Amino acid sequence: MRFLYSVFVLIPFGLQAAETRPNFVWIVTEDISPDLGCYGCPDAITPTLDRLASQGARFTHCYSHSPVCAPTRSGLITGQYPTTMGSHHMRSQLVKAPPLFTDYLREAGDYVAFPGKTDFNFPVPKGAFDSTADWTKGPPPKQPFFAYINFTITHESQVRANPEQYKKNTQRLTDAQRRDPKKVTLPPFYPDTPEVRREVANYHENITAMDYLVEGVLKWLDEHKLSENTVVFFLGDHGRGMPRYKRWPYETGLKVPFLVRWPGHIKPNTVRDDLVEFIDFAPTILKLAGVKIPPQMIGRPFLGNDYPERKYVFAARDRMDETFDRIRTVRDSRYRYIRNYYPELPYAQHILYMDEMKTMQAWRKAFAEGKLNEVQKLFFAEKKPKEELYDTEADPYEIKNLVDDPRYAKKLQELRDRLDQWEKETKDLGSVPETELIKQKLVVDKISTEYAERIRQHPAGSKAHYLPPELIPKKPE
């Protein structure tokens, strides 16, 4: 393992003097895997982010706790697993907002700027942030600050944006930064069609467009002479916004790029290959700010002079919009174990929003026409295995399920046991029907109000949504 080099001594828990506390900037972009030049992606053109990585630490094993945005963000802002709070279903909504880690920073005297997208699966409390304006357009706060910025230009919807919108998104790209769809790298599970290649090329061009936006944020820090005392996080919220990446708890849906810069405290060109997950972010920030970590945050601070090495990372996938499922996963330094609680449900579930992607349409069409090879057909199996086990080093796209291989029986049992323990320790609410969560007034009933019409009108018919019978909205009489 290669670890973070640190030249500072953390002041013990308790409020640090304002002049010694760092500022924090989180640059979050949407729906990208570690597809940057600094991670060795052959299709990447990301000079700003590559330079940022060279100035600090590049984490090679950072994972989201959910393969979709809203549950991910609920965990990032609270330091708790969505499955513990009840925010694990995509587009559900908690009745009451839990404490935010930024609350503790504000109590300690930090200014919190949180513009734009929140999308926490719970209502943002009034007055939760000092500012929701774009802080890069004005002068910096006079006290230590936490500033968040979110870029949507890489979102799934922009991969399939109409030509006018796409031209606007990528207008800063030079001719040399345009990708030739015929030359981009495809994952082995996709069919090789013009539609798929075009959207993969779009995805990479969007990342280059986002790289320009990151450059503007870093210039703002330089112009205001804040770079030396600011901890910069750059991360994606979950994996690539394309089918079998986003929404799926594989490496493709959970592994994200994560870069950290803090001049004088993190040695340039550091590479961290230990496990980190998003649940660790909130306690790490509080620790660096000298703020006591509250007991509900069970994550592991990963910056400082002393930190315990994480042995496992966990993630969950539950209802995605109008489509129900429940999947849990645990990963150690090499192997990923997945438990499918509803193996009778297929991988290739219909989700209206996802089905707008031309890649998904081309994939379904090729399957219907019998044009897929054995690897490409796996996604269209009539049902899922109850368990999956993958060697992520030998099989990075997680194609070969090792569950029935006796050579991996010991590892399989280890990860089974660890997942059981995690579900118990974190009080996983996944086994509680959503109707019961609604009845207990933990979450708002959004199923009938938000998805009734799209379920009824789904072109794939009544089986498209796969919701449990008690959740299927009744047709008005």
C-alpha positions as CSV (number, residue, x, y, z in Angstrom):
1,M,0.0,0.0,0.0
2,R,1.1,3.6,-0.7
3,F,-0.1,6.1,1.8
4,L,-0.6,9.8,2.1
5,Y,2.5,11.7,3.1
6,S,1.6,14.3,5.8
7,V,3.8,17.0,7.3
8,F,1.4,18.5,9.7
9,V,0.3,17.6,13.3
10,L,-3.4,17.6,13.8
11,I,-4.6,19.7,16.7
12,P,-6.6,17.4,19.0
13,F,-10.4,17.4,18.8
14,G,-11.9,20.7,19.9
15,L,-12.1,23.9,18.0
16,Q,-9.0,25.1,16.2
17,A,-8.2,28.8,16.2
18,A,-9.7,30.4,13.1
19,E,-6.3,31.4,11.7
20,T,-5.1,27.8,11.8
21,R,-8.2,26.1,10.3
22,P,-8.1,25.4,6.6
23,N,-10.8,26.2,4.1
24,F,-12.6,23.4,2.3
25,V,-13.7,23.3,-1.3
26,W,-15.6,20.4,-2.8
27,I,-15.8,20.2,-6.6
28,V,-18.4,17.5,-7.4
29,T,-19.2,16.4,-10.9
30,E,-21.9,14.0,-11.9
31,D,-22.0,10.5,-13.4
32,I,-18.3,9.8,-14.1
33,S,-16.1,6.8,-13.4
34,P,-12.3,7.4,-13.0
35,D,-12.1,8.3,-16.7
36,L,-9.4,11.0,-16.4
37,G,-5.9,11.2,-17.9
38,C,-4.3,10.8,-14.4
39,Y,-6.1,7.5,-14.0
40,G,-4.8,6.2,-17.3
41,C,-8.0,6.4,-19.3
42,P,-6.9,6.3,-23.0
43,D,-9.9,8.5,-24.1
44,A,-9.4,11.2,-21.5
45,I,-8.3,14.8,-22.2
46,T,-8.3,16.4,-18.7
47,P,-5.2,18.7,-18.3
48,T,-6.6,20.6,-15.3
49,L,-7.5,17.6,-13.3
50,D,-4.3,15.8,-14.2
51,R,-2.4,18.8,-12.9
52,L,-4.6,18.8,-9.7
53,A,-3.7,15.2,-9.2
54,S,0.0,16.0,-9.6
55,Q,-0.3,18.7,-6.9
56,G,-1.8,16.4,-4.3
57,A,-3.2,12.9,-3.8
58,R,-4.9,10.6,-6.3
59,F,-7.1,7.9,-4.7
60,T,-7.3,4.7,-6.7
61,H,-10.0,2.9,-4.6
62,C,-12.7,5.5,-3.7
63,Y,-16.3,4.3,-3.8
64,S,-19.8,5.7,-3.5
65,H,-22.2,4.0,-1.2
66,S,-24.8,4.1,-3.9
67,P,-24.7,3.9,-7.7
68,V,-27.2,6.7,-8.1
69,C,-27.2,10.4,-7.1
70,A,-29.8,11.2,-4.5
71,P,-29.0,8.4,-2.0
72,T,-25.3,9.1,-2.6
73,R,-25.7,12.8,-1.7
74,S,-27.8,12.1,1.3
75,G,-24.9,10.1,2.7
76,L,-22.3,12.6,1.7
77,I,-24.0,15.5,3.5
78,T,-24.9,13.6,6.6
79,G,-22.1,11.1,7.1
80,Q,-24.6,8.3,7.4
81,Y,-25.6,5.4,5.2
82,P,-28.8,6.1,3.3
83,T,-30.0,2.6,4.3
84,T,-29.7,3.7,8.0
85,M,-31.6,6.9,7.5
86,G,-34.3,5.6,5.1
87,S,-33.1,7.7,2.1
88,H,-32.1,4.7,0.1
89,H,-34.9,4.6,-2.5
90,M,-34.2,6.9,-5.5
91,R,-36.6,9.8,-5.5
92,S,-38.0,9.0,-2.1
93,Q,-38.1,11.7,0.5
94,L,-37.6,11.7,4.3
95,V,-40.2,13.5,6.3
96,K,-37.5,15.2,8.4
97,A,-34.0,16.1,7.5
98,P,-31.2,14.6,9.6
99,P,-28.3,16.7,10.9
100,L,-25.9,17.8,8.1
101,F,-22.1,17.7,8.7
102,T,-22.1,21.4,7.6
103,D,-24.2,22.2,10.6
104,Y,-21.3,21.3,12.8
105,L,-18.9,23.4,10.7
106,R,-21.2,26.4,11.0
107,E,-21.4,26.0,14.8
108,A,-17.6,26.0,14.8
109,G,-17.5,29.3,13.0
110,D,-17.1,28.3,9.3
111,Y,-19.1,29.9,6.5
112,V,-20.9,27.4,4.4
113,A,-21.6,28.1,0.7
114,F,-23.8,25.5,-1.0
115,P,-25.1,26.7,-4.4
116,G,-27.2,24.9,-6.9
117,K,-28.1,21.2,-6.7
118,T,-28.8,19.6,-3.3
119,D,-30.9,16.5,-4.2
120,F,-30.6,14.8,-0.8
121,N,-33.8,12.8,-0.8
122,F,-34.9,15.0,2.1
123,P,-36.0,18.6,2.3
124,V,-33.1,21.1,2.9
125,P,-33.8,22.8,6.3
126,K,-34.4,26.6,5.9
127,G,-31.2,28.5,6.6
128,A,-29.1,25.3,6.4
129,F,-26.4,27.2,4.5
130,D,-25.0,30.7,4.8
131,S,-25.2,31.2,1.0
132,T,-26.7,29.3,-1.9
133,A,-25.2,31.8,-4.5
134,D,-22.3,31.0,-6.8
135,W,-19.4,31.8,-4.6
136,T,-16.9,31.8,-7.5
137,K,-18.6,35.1,-8.8
138,G,-17.7,37.2,-5.7
139,P,-15.1,37.8,-3.0
140,P,-14.3,35.0,-0.5
141,P,-15.8,35.0,3.0
142,K,-13.8,36.6,5.8
143,Q,-13.8,33.6,8.0
144,P,-12.8,29.9,7.3
145,F,-15.3,28.4,4.9
146,F,-16.6,25.3,3.3
147,A,-17.6,25.9,-0.3
148,Y,-19.4,23.3,-2.5
149,I,-19.9,23.4,-6.3
150,N,-21.6,20.9,-8.5
151,F,-21.2,20.4,-12.2
152,T,-24.1,18.8,-14.2
153,I,-22.4,19.0,-17.6
154,T,-21.3,15.4,-17.2
155,H,-24.7,14.1,-16.2
156,E,-26.4,11.2,-18.0
157,S,-28.9,13.6,-19.6
158,Q,-26.1,15.5,-21.2
159,V,-24.6,12.4,-22.8
160,R,-27.8,12.2,-24.8
161,A,-28.5,15.9,-25.0
162,N,-30.0,17.3,-28.2
163,P,-27.5,18.7,-30.8
164,E,-28.1,22.3,-29.8
165,Q,-27.5,21.7,-26.1
166,Y,-24.5,19.5,-26.8
167,K,-22.9,22.1,-28.9
168,K,-23.4,24.6,-26.1
169,N,-22.0,22.3,-23.5
170,T,-18.8,21.5,-25.5
171,Q,-18.2,24.9,-27.2
172,R,-14.9,25.4,-25.5
173,L,-13.4,22.2,-26.8
174,T,-10.8,22.5,-29.6
175,D,-10.9,20.4,-32.7
176,A,-8.1,18.3,-31.2
177,Q,-10.2,17.6,-28.1
178,R,-13.1,16.1,-30.1
179,R,-13.3,12.3,-30.0
180,D,-13.6,10.1,-33.0
181,P,-16.4,7.6,-32.1
182,K,-14.7,4.9,-34.1
183,K,-11.7,5.0,-31.8
184,V,-13.2,5.2,-28.3
185,T,-12.9,2.2,-26.0
186,L,-16.1,0.2,-25.4
187,P,-16.7,-2.0,-22.4
188,P,-17.1,-5.7,-23.3
189,F,-20.8,-5.8,-22.4
190,Y,-21.9,-3.2,-25.0
191,P,-22.7,-4.0,-28.6
192,D,-20.5,-2.2,-31.1
193,T,-23.0,0.1,-32.8
194,P,-22.7,3.7,-34.1
195,E,-25.2,4.9,-31.4
196,V,-23.2,3.4,-28.6
197,R,-19.9,4.8,-29.9
198,R,-21.4,8.3,-30.3
199,E,-22.7,8.4,-26.7
200,V,-19.4,7.1,-25.3
201,A,-17.6,9.8,-27.3
202,N,-20.1,12.4,-26.0
203,Y,-19.4,11.2,-22.4
204,H,-15.6,11.8,-22.8
205,E,-16.1,15.1,-24.5
206,N,-18.4,16.2,-21.6
207,I,-15.6,15.4,-19.1
208,T,-13.2,17.6,-21.1
209,A,-15.8,20.4,-20.9
210,M,-16.1,19.9,-17.2
211,D,-12.3,20.1,-16.9
212,Y,-12.5,23.7,-18.2
213,L,-15.0,24.5,-15.4
214,V,-12.7,23.0,-12.7
215,E,-10.0,25.3,-14.1
216,G,-12.1,28.3,-13.3
217,V,-12.6,27.2,-9.7
218,L,-8.9,26.7,-9.1
219,K,-8.1,30.1,-10.7
220,W,-10.6,31.7,-8.3
221,L,-8.6,30.2,-5.4
222,D,-5.3,31.4,-6.8
223,E,-6.6,34.9,-7.6
224,H,-7.8,35.3,-4.0
225,K,-4.6,33.8,-2.6
226,L,-6.5,31.0,-0.9
227,S,-4.9,27.9,-2.5
228,E,-2.2,27.4,0.1
229,N,-4.7,27.1,3.0
230,T,-7.6,25.3,1.2
231,V,-8.3,21.6,1.1
232,V,-9.7,20.8,-2.4
233,F,-11.7,17.7,-3.0
234,F,-12.6,16.7,-6.5
235,L,-14.9,13.7,-7.0
236,G,-17.7,12.2,-9.1
237,D,-20.9,11.3,-7.3
238,H,-21.0,7.7,-8.7
239,G,-20.0,5.8,-11.9
240,R,-20.5,6.7,-15.5
241,G,-24.0,7.9,-16.5
242,M,-24.6,5.0,-18.9
243,P,-26.3,1.6,-18.8
244,R,-24.8,-1.0,-16.5
245,Y,-22.7,1.7,-14.9
246,K,-25.0,4.1,-13.1
247,R,-27.7,2.4,-11.0
248,W,-25.7,-0.8,-10.7
249,P,-23.5,-1.7,-7.7
250,Y,-20.5,-2.9,-9.7
251,E,-17.1,-1.3,-10.0
252,T,-18.6,0.5,-13.0
253,G,-21.3,2.1,-10.9
254,L,-19.5,2.7,-7.6
255,K,-15.9,3.5,-8.3
256,V,-15.2,7.2,-8.7
257,P,-12.3,9.6,-9.3
258,F,-11.1,11.3,-6.1
259,L,-8.4,13.9,-5.9
260,V,-7.3,15.9,-2.9
261,R,-4.9,18.9,-2.8
262,W,-3.6,20.7,0.3
263,P,-0.3,22.4,-0.3
264,G,2.3,21.9,2.4
265,H,0.3,19.0,3.9
266,I,-0.1,16.5,1.1
267,K,3.0,15.6,-0.9
268,P,2.6,16.2,-4.6
269,N,2.1,13.1,-6.8
270,T,0.9,11.0,-3.9
271,V,-1.0,7.9,-4.8
272,R,-3.4,6.3,-2.2
273,D,-4.6,2.8,-3.0
274,D,-6.3,2.1,0.3
275,L,-10.1,1.8,0.4
276,V,-12.1,5.0,1.0
277,E,-15.9,5.4,0.7
278,F,-18.1,8.4,0.7
279,I,-19.3,7.8,4.3
280,D,-15.8,8.8,5.3
281,F,-15.9,12.2,3.9
282,A,-17.9,14.1,6.5
283,P,-15.9,12.9,9.5
284,T,-12.7,13.6,7.7
285,I,-13.7,17.3,7.1
286,L,-14.8,17.6,10.7
287,K,-11.5,16.2,12.0
288,L,-9.4,18.5,9.9
289,A,-11.5,21.4,11.2
290,G,-10.9,20.3,14.8
291,V,-14.6,19.6,15.3
292,K,-15.7,16.7,17.4
293,I,-17.2,13.9,15.2
294,P,-20.8,13.1,16.3
295,P,-21.6,9.5,17.2
296,Q,-24.0,8.9,14.2
297,M,-21.1,9.3,11.8
298,I,-19.4,5.9,11.7
299,G,-17.1,6.6,8.8
300,R,-13.3,6.6,9.0
301,P,-11.4,9.9,8.7
302,F,-8.7,9.2,6.1
303,L,-6.5,12.3,6.3
304,G,-4.2,13.2,9.2
305,N,-1.3,11.6,11.1
306,D,-3.2,8.5,12.2
307,Y,-6.1,6.7,10.6
308,P,-7.2,3.1,10.7
309,E,-7.0,1.3,7.3
310,R,-10.4,0.4,6.0
311,K,-10.8,-3.3,5.1
312,Y,-14.2,-3.1,3.3
313,V,-16.5,-0.7,1.5
314,F,-20.2,-1.2,1.2
315,A,-23.0,-0.1,-1.1
316,A,-26.7,-0.5,-1.7
317,R,-29.1,-0.3,-4.6
318,D,-32.9,-0.1,-4.0
319,R,-35.8,1.3,-5.9
320,M,-34.7,3.3,-9.0
321,D,-37.4,5.8,-9.9
322,E,-40.4,3.6,-10.8
323,T,-38.5,0.3,-10.7
324,F,-38.0,-1.8,-7.6
325,D,-35.0,-3.9,-6.6
326,R,-32.8,-4.5,-3.6
327,I,-29.1,-5.3,-3.9
328,R,-26.3,-5.1,-1.4
329,T,-22.5,-5.4,-1.9
330,V,-19.3,-5.4,-0.1
331,R,-15.8,-5.1,-1.5
332,D,-12.3,-5.7,0.1
333,S,-9.0,-4.7,-1.5
334,R,-9.6,-7.1,-4.4
335,Y,-12.9,-9.0,-4.4
336,R,-16.5,-7.8,-4.7
337,Y,-19.5,-9.8,-3.3
338,I,-23.0,-8.9,-4.4
339,R,-26.3,-10.2,-2.9
340,N,-29.4,-10.0,-5.0
341,Y,-32.5,-10.1,-2.7
342,Y,-34.8,-10.3,-5.7
343,P,-33.0,-12.7,-8.1
344,E,-36.3,-13.2,-10.0
345,L,-36.0,-9.6,-11.3
346,P,-33.8,-9.2,-14.4
347,Y,-30.9,-6.9,-14.8
348,A,-32.3,-5.2,-17.8
349,Q,-35.2,-3.6,-16.0
350,H,-37.1,-0.9,-17.8
351,I,-36.6,2.5,-16.2
352,L,-38.1,5.2,-18.4
353,Y,-35.4,7.8,-17.8
354,M,-32.6,5.3,-18.4
355,D,-34.4,4.0,-21.5
356,E,-34.0,7.4,-23.2
357,M,-30.4,6.7,-23.7
358,K,-29.7,5.6,-27.2
359,T,-27.1,3.1,-25.9
360,M,-29.8,1.3,-24.0
361,Q,-32.1,1.3,-27.0
362,A,-29.4,-0.1,-29.2
363,W,-28.5,-2.7,-26.7
364,R,-32.1,-3.9,-26.4
365,K,-32.5,-3.9,-30.1
366,A,-29.4,-6.0,-30.7
367,F,-30.7,-8.4,-28.1
368,A,-34.1,-8.7,-29.7
369,E,-32.4,-9.4,-33.1
370,G,-30.1,-12.0,-31.6
371,K,-26.9,-10.0,-32.4
372,L,-25.2,-10.1,-29.0
373,N,-22.3,-12.3,-28.0
374,E,-22.3,-14.3,-24.7
375,V,-20.9,-11.5,-22.6
376,Q,-23.2,-8.9,-24.1
377,K,-26.2,-11.2,-23.4
378,L,-25.5,-11.5,-19.7
379,F,-27.4,-8.3,-18.9
380,F,-30.6,-9.7,-20.5
381,A,-30.8,-12.9,-18.5
382,E,-34.3,-13.7,-17.3
383,K,-33.2,-13.5,-13.7
384,K,-30.2,-12.7,-11.7
385,P,-28.1,-15.1,-9.6
386,K,-28.7,-14.9,-5.9
387,E,-25.0,-14.1,-5.3
388,E,-22.2,-12.8,-7.3
389,L,-18.4,-12.8,-6.6
390,Y,-15.8,-11.1,-8.8
391,D,-12.0,-10.7,-8.8
392,T,-11.8,-7.0,-9.7
393,E,-8.2,-7.2,-10.6
394,A,-8.5,-10.1,-13.1
395,D,-12.0,-9.2,-14.2
396,P,-12.4,-5.4,-13.9
397,Y,-15.8,-5.3,-15.7
398,E,-17.1,-8.1,-13.4
399,I,-18.2,-10.6,-16.1
400,K,-17.1,-13.9,-14.6
401,N,-19.1,-14.8,-11.5
402,L,-16.9,-16.9,-9.2
403,V,-19.6,-17.9,-6.7
404,D,-19.6,-21.6,-7.7
405,D,-15.8,-21.9,-8.0
406,P,-14.6,-23.9,-4.9
407,R,-11.2,-22.1,-5.0
408,Y,-13.0,-18.9,-3.7
409,A,-15.3,-20.6,-1.1
410,K,-13.4,-19.1,1.8
411,K,-13.4,-15.6,0.4
412,L,-17.1,-15.9,-0.5
413,Q,-18.0,-16.9,3.1
414,E,-15.8,-14.1,4.5
415,L,-17.7,-11.4,2.5
416,R,-21.1,-13.0,3.1
417,D,-20.4,-12.8,6.9
418,R,-19.1,-9.2,6.6
419,L,-22.2,-8.1,4.7
420,D,-24.5,-9.7,7.3
421,Q,-22.6,-7.9,10.0
422,W,-22.8,-4.6,8.2
423,E,-26.5,-4.8,7.6
424,K,-27.1,-5.6,11.3
425,E,-24.7,-2.9,12.7
426,T,-26.0,-0.2,10.4
427,K,-29.7,-1.2,10.9
428,D,-30.3,-1.5,7.2
429,L,-33.9,-0.5,6.4
430,G,-33.9,-2.3,3.0
431,S,-35.9,-5.2,4.3
432,V,-38.7,-2.8,5.5
433,P,-41.4,-2.3,2.8
434,E,-41.6,1.2,1.6
435,T,-45.3,1.2,2.5
436,E,-44.3,0.6,6.1
437,L,-41.8,3.4,6.0
438,I,-44.6,5.7,4.8
439,K,-46.9,4.4,7.5
440,Q,-44.3,5.1,10.2
441,K,-44.0,8.7,8.8
442,L,-40.3,8.2,8.1
443,V,-40.7,9.0,4.3
444,V,-43.3,10.8,2.2
445,D,-45.5,8.8,-0.1
446,K,-44.1,9.9,-3.5
447,I,-44.8,6.7,-5.3
448,S,-48.4,7.4,-6.3
449,T,-48.0,11.1,-6.9
450,E,-44.8,11.0,-8.9
451,Y,-44.7,7.7,-10.8
452,A,-48.3,6.6,-11.3
453,E,-48.7,8.1,-14.8
454,R,-45.3,7.0,-16.1
455,I,-45.9,3.4,-14.9
456,R,-49.3,3.3,-16.6
457,Q,-48.0,4.8,-19.8
458,H,-44.8,2.7,-20.0
459,P,-44.4,1.3,-23.5
460,A,-43.0,-1.9,-22.1
461,G,-46.3,-2.6,-20.5
462,S,-47.4,-3.5,-16.9
463,K,-44.3,-5.5,-16.2
464,A,-42.0,-2.6,-16.8
465,H,-41.8,-1.2,-13.3
466,Y,-41.4,-4.4,-11.3
467,L,-42.8,-2.7,-8.2
468,P,-44.2,-5.0,-5.4
469,P,-48.0,-5.2,-5.7
470,E,-48.6,-3.0,-2.7
471,L,-46.7,-0.2,-4.2
472,I,-48.3,-0.2,-7.7
473,P,-50.5,3.0,-7.9
474,K,-54.2,2.3,-8.5
475,K,-55.7,3.7,-11.7
476,P,-58.2,6.4,-10.9
477,E,-61.8,5.3,-11.3
